[in-house]
Amino acid sequence: SSWRTANNKAADFMDAGEEGAEGGEGGEGGEGEAGKEGEEAAKAEADKKAQEAEASGERASGEAGNKNNMKVPTTFNEMFMFNGAVMGFGSSLWMNLVLEQFDNMVMNAANSYRLQEECDVLSLVLAKYK
């Protein structure tokens, strides 16, 4: 999950910084091995906490997760229909008609004459909807 990925990346950055510091000190090799074991233990602990947080539904920001499993719209079509439902038009057929024609309008936005044609097509389709 994203929580685990973020923690792993943070641990990798910390490890890279510590390795650079150890190389400059010229310390003994035995101390480096003990440090690696401690780092691995810390990394394992961080992974465990991340898994627990993920299981409980917590987010990195500290807020509770989406407990009611509501699906968040991820595409334009889903967001369009979601907004339509919020405005009270979720069961309206005309929303689907607009959505079908919208791609043609966007693809021809650079050509004003063609855009006008696509808008005219939409208006004819909506007039037929009555």
Phi, psi and chi 1 to 4 in degrees:
 res  aa     phi    psi   chi1   chi2   chi3   chi4
   1 SER       -  173.3   78.1      -      -      -
   2 SER   -67.0  -33.2   58.0      -      -      -
   3 TRP   -62.5  -46.6  179.7 -104.0      -      -
   4 ARG   -64.9  -42.1 -172.9  176.9  -50.9  124.5
   5 THR   -62.1  -44.7  -57.2      -      -      -
   6 ALA   -62.6  -41.9      -      -      -      -
   7 ASN   -66.9  -39.1  -77.5  -26.0      -      -
   8 ASN   -65.5  -40.8  -72.7  -19.2      -      -
   9 LYS   -66.2  -40.8  -75.2 -174.8  179.4 -179.8
  10 ALA   -63.5  -40.6      -      -      -      -
  11 ALA   -66.0  -38.1      -      -      -      -
  12 ASP   -64.3  -41.1  -71.0  -16.3      -      -
  13 PHE   -64.5  -40.5  -73.3  132.0      -      -
  14 MET   -66.1  -40.9  -70.4  174.1   50.2      -
  15 ASP   -62.6  -41.9  -71.0  -15.4      -      -
  16 ALA   -64.4  -39.4      -      -      -      -
  17 GLY   -66.8  -39.6      -      -      -      -
  18 GLU   -70.5  -36.5  -70.4  174.1    4.6      -
  19 GLU   -64.5  -39.2  -73.1  173.7    5.1      -
  20 GLY   -65.1  -38.0      -      -      -      -
  21 ALA   -70.5  -39.2      -      -      -      -
  22 GLU   -66.7  -38.2  -72.8  175.2    7.7      -
  23 GLY   -65.8  -32.4      -      -      -      -
  24 GLY   -77.9  -24.3      -      -      -      -
  25 GLU   -78.7  -30.1  -67.1  174.2    7.7      -
  26 GLY    72.2   34.3      -      -      -      -
  27 GLY   -72.8  177.3      -      -      -      -
  28 GLU   -76.3  153.7  -63.7  179.0   17.2      -
  29 GLY   -69.0  -31.0      -      -      -      -
  30 GLY   -63.7  -38.1      -      -      -      -
  31 GLU   -67.8  -34.2  -68.9  176.8    5.1      -
  32 GLY   -64.1  -37.8      -      -      -      -
  33 GLU   -67.6  -41.2  -69.1  176.0   14.7      -
  34 ALA   -65.5  -37.7      -      -      -      -
  35 GLY   -64.6  -37.5      -      -      -      -
  36 LYS   -65.7  -39.0  -72.3 -178.3 -177.9  177.9
  37 GLU   -64.0  -41.0  -69.8  175.1    5.3      -
  38 GLY   -65.0  -39.2      -      -      -      -
  39 GLU   -64.9  -41.1  -69.3  172.4    8.5      -
  40 GLU   -64.9  -39.6  -70.3  175.3    7.3      -
  41 ALA   -64.9  -42.2      -      -      -      -
  42 ALA   -64.5  -39.9      -      -      -      -
  43 LYS   -65.5  -41.7 -164.5  172.4 -165.8  179.2
  44 ALA   -63.2  -40.3      -      -      -      -
  45 GLU   -64.8  -41.6  174.9  115.8    5.2      -
  46 ALA   -63.5  -41.5      -      -      -      -
  47 ASP   -62.6  -40.5  -74.3  -16.7      -      -
  48 LYS   -64.0  -44.6 -177.5  178.6  178.0 -174.9
  49 LYS   -63.4  -39.3  -74.5 -177.9 -178.3  179.1
  50 ALA   -63.2  -41.4      -      -      -      -
  51 GLN   -66.8  -39.5  -71.6  173.4   -8.3      -
  52 GLU   -64.6  -42.5  -70.6  172.6    0.9      -
  53 ALA   -64.0  -40.2      -      -      -      -
  54 GLU   -64.6  -41.6 -175.5  178.4  -38.4      -
  55 ALA   -66.6  -35.2      -      -      -      -
  56 SER   -83.0   -9.5   67.9      -      -      -
  57 GLY    90.1   10.6      -      -      -      -
  58 GLU   -75.0  156.2  -72.8 -177.0   20.0      -
  59 ARG  -114.5  168.9  -64.8 -175.5  177.9  175.6
  60 ALA   -62.2  -29.9      -      -      -      -
  61 SER   -77.5   -6.1   62.5      -      -      -
  62 GLY    94.1   -9.9      -      -      -      -
  63 GLU   -81.4  157.6   64.6 -172.5   46.8      -
  64 ALA   -68.4  150.8      -      -      -      -
  65 GLY   -76.0 -175.2      -      -      -      -
  66 ASN   -82.0   90.1 -164.2   -3.4      -      -
  67 LYS   -76.7  -25.4  -64.0 -159.4 -174.8  -85.8
  68 ASN   -90.6    7.9   60.6   -1.2      -      -
  69 ASN    54.8   37.6  -67.1  -29.3      -      -
  70 MET   -72.2  132.0 -171.4  169.8  106.1      -
  71 LYS   -79.0  125.0 -174.6  178.3 -177.6  -62.7
  72 VAL   -88.6  129.7  178.0      -      -      -
  73 PRO   -61.3  135.9  -15.2   23.7      -      -
  74 THR  -119.6  -15.2   56.3      -      -      -
  75 THR  -115.3  165.7   65.3      -      -      -
  76 PHE   -61.4  -43.7  178.1   81.0      -      -
  77 ASN   -60.9  -43.7  -69.7   -2.2      -      -
  78 GLU   -64.4  -41.1  -69.8  173.5   -4.3      -
  79 MET   -67.7  -38.0 -167.1   64.6 -167.0      -
  80 PHE   -60.3  -47.7 -175.1   88.5      -      -
  81 MET   -68.7  -35.1  -65.2  -49.7  -68.8      -
  82 PHE   -63.0  -47.7  176.0   79.9      -      -
  83 ASN   -62.4  -38.7  -72.8  -24.6      -      -
  84 GLY   -61.4  -41.0      -      -      -      -
  85 ALA   -66.3  -39.2      -      -      -      -
  86 VAL   -64.0  -37.4  168.3      -      -      -
  87 MET   -80.5   -5.5  -67.0 -175.1  -64.5      -
  88 GLY    96.2    9.9      -      -      -      -
  89 PHE  -108.5   20.2  -59.8  118.3      -      -
  90 GLY   -61.4  -32.3      -      -      -      -
  91 SER   -99.1    6.9   60.7      -      -      -
  92 SER   -81.6  132.0  -60.9      -      -      -
  93 LEU   -68.3  -32.7  176.8   64.0      -      -
  94 TRP   -63.8  -26.9   67.5  -92.0      -      -
  95 MET   -62.9  -40.9  -71.9  -71.9  -73.6      -
  96 ASN   -66.4  -36.4  -71.9  -36.5      -      -
  97 LEU   -64.2  -42.7  -62.9  173.4      -      -
  98 VAL   -64.1  -42.7  170.5      -      -      -
  99 LEU   -62.2  -39.3 -174.0   57.5      -      -
 100 GLU   -63.5  -38.7  -71.1  173.0    5.6      -
 101 GLN   -84.8  -18.4  -63.8  -64.1  -39.9      -
 102 PHE   -62.7  -37.1 -162.8   73.6      -      -
 103 ASP   -61.4  -42.1 -173.7   50.2      -      -
 104 ASN   -63.3  -38.0  -67.0  -25.0      -      -
 105 MET   -67.4  -43.0  -69.0 -171.6  -63.7      -
 106 VAL   -66.7  -41.6  170.9      -      -      -
 107 MET   -64.5  -23.8  -64.9  -59.1  -69.7      -
 108 ASN  -112.5   23.2  -65.3  -62.2      -      -
 109 ALA   -65.9  -27.7      -      -      -      -
 110 ALA   -72.9  -26.9      -      -      -      -
 111 ASN  -104.0  102.8 -176.1  -11.3      -      -
 112 SER   -61.9  -35.1   61.4      -      -      -
 113 TYR   -67.8  -42.3  -64.4  109.1      -      -
 114 ARG   -69.0  -36.1  179.6   65.0 -168.3  -89.7
 115 LEU   -62.3  -41.3  177.0   61.0      -      -
 116 GLN   -62.6  -39.8 -176.7   61.9   51.3      -
 117 GLU   -61.6  -43.8  -77.8 -175.8   18.2      -
 118 GLU   -65.3  -36.9  -65.0  -61.0  -22.9      -
 119 CYS   -66.7  -37.6  -69.3      -      -      -
 120 ASP   -63.7  -40.4  -69.4  -17.6      -      -
 121 VAL   -61.1  -44.4  168.9      -      -      -
 122 LEU   -61.7  -42.5  175.9   60.0      -      -
 123 SER   -64.9  -36.0   63.5      -      -      -
 124 LEU   -66.7  -41.0  -69.3  171.8      -      -
 125 VAL   -63.6  -41.8  169.1      -      -      -
 126 LEU   -69.3  -34.6  -70.1  175.2      -      -
 127 ALA   -64.9  -36.3      -      -      -      -
 128 LYS   -68.7  -27.3 -174.8  178.6  173.0 -174.9
 129 TYR   -63.2  -33.5  167.8   71.6      -      -
 130 LYS   -45.2      -  -74.9 -174.9 -179.3 -179.1
